Amino acid sequence: MLPGLTREEILRYSRHLLIPEVGLEGQKKLKGSSALIIGTGGLGSPVALYLAAAGIGRIGLVDYDVVDSTNLQRQIIHGTSTIDKLKVESARDRMLDVNPDIEVEIYNEPFTSENAMRIAQDYDVLIDGTDNFPTRYLTNDVCVFLGKPNVYGSIFRFDGQASVFYAKEGPCYRCLFPEPPPPGLVPSCAEGGVLGVLPGTIGTIQATEALKVLLGIGSPLTGKLLLYNALDMSFDFVKLKKNPKCRVCGPDADIKELIDYEEFCGVPGFDHDEGSAGADWDITALELSERLKGNHLKLLDVREPHELEISALPNATNIPLGTLAARLSELDSAEDMVILCKSGTRSARALELLVTAGFKKVKNLKGGINAWAQEVDESLPIY
Amino acid sequence: MTTLKIPTPLRQYTNGQAEVAVRGSNVASAMRNLVEQYPALEQHLYNGDGEMRAFVNLFLGENNTRDLQGLETPLSEGDTLRIIPSIAGG
């Protein structure tokens, strides 16, 4: 039995009621339906705003983070006035301002193997707006086990992907990506950057697909992967099939319950660029500033050249991480060396590479040049 | 020649090239030709035993080569092969 619409709701949704594919029946369906949005960041922002505006009766938000100013270039549900507020509360308040007739349930916690099934079970559809591989595999597996559609979107710099992974009717995320890439190969948005409007494009597509799935209209992206490139303004589609060897939805699936996804992916389930190479290999910004007094110390900056225009340390040698393996001969392993990047993640990887190549006198600047800008030289900007 | 489309995360190993012309009668030889041209890619695409890593998705036109004949899938002049990357940003 579908819920009825009030006089006010009929007016509010007038433009939906005019479309035959939605109509009064469809709008009631939306009111009686529910969606869980994992992540209220770049993708989650437009998804949450549009699903709220569309009148989905109950929307859940999962996030554990607080709003910071680096979010605002793309996370349009938040604002300057909500910096330092919980993201789920900031998003909820904005959604209820758009549409006070819906219910918003907030989960101020990371989405983990411990809580995911409990949180997800009461929702009709899940929307994957996370920023890391472990949570993407977790969201997929939860959807497979609970028999729910997973409206997927993912972004990097100018590239976006979208699909509807629904194991009952087609492939799941693992059918396409049985294994995550090795840690470090694909930079996160915190490390590699992202065009601010890109999650707007992909998130809006996710919201569209979620509405189609809930209304049962049109052809959702089940069995198809959209590949979008903002620079070329290209929308390409490829076909996806169920993978008979899929470990979670295939006939011989051996993964029957949620696993340890951080272990599976070899990376943490969050995208905070706060790199450390481990206590033995780290040096803090303050320690480095002491060591630099009067002593010769080689500084190796592994960021991309365009980042040096934002902030740089004098006399540092710049070899971007991607070219380091090919340029080891330019470095002297007998020299004391400190490696740095924006916040310590890429430099930790560079350190690993150098140690594997036999370097012993190397240290990683913990927290990167951003930590230096915070603790040593406040004239440098933090980015 | 086959056109091989390189995804953004791997372009740091192809001097920024988005497309690389590769020679090869099948997917395996075309991929080998790619890493001959850009050796820095090898460790990312192949494991220590010289096998293609499981996360590498190769599509010929709109089809996953895994659904065709895998690495043995034959290539014709003018085909477009693309590596579909795993990306996780949100």
Interface residues (C-beta under 8 A of the other chain):
Chain A: G39 G41 G42 L43 G44 D128 G129 T130 D131 N132 F133 R136 G153 S154 I155 F156 R157 F158 D159 Q161 L176 F177 P178 E179 P180 P181 P182 L185 V186 P187 S188 C189 G192 V194 P199 L225 L227 F237 V238 K239 L240 K241 N243 D271 P320 G322 T323 A325 A326
Chain B: P7 T8 P9 Q12 Y13 A40 Q43 H44 R53 A54 F55 N57 F59 E62 N63 N64 R66 D67 I84 P85 S86 I87 A88 G89 G90
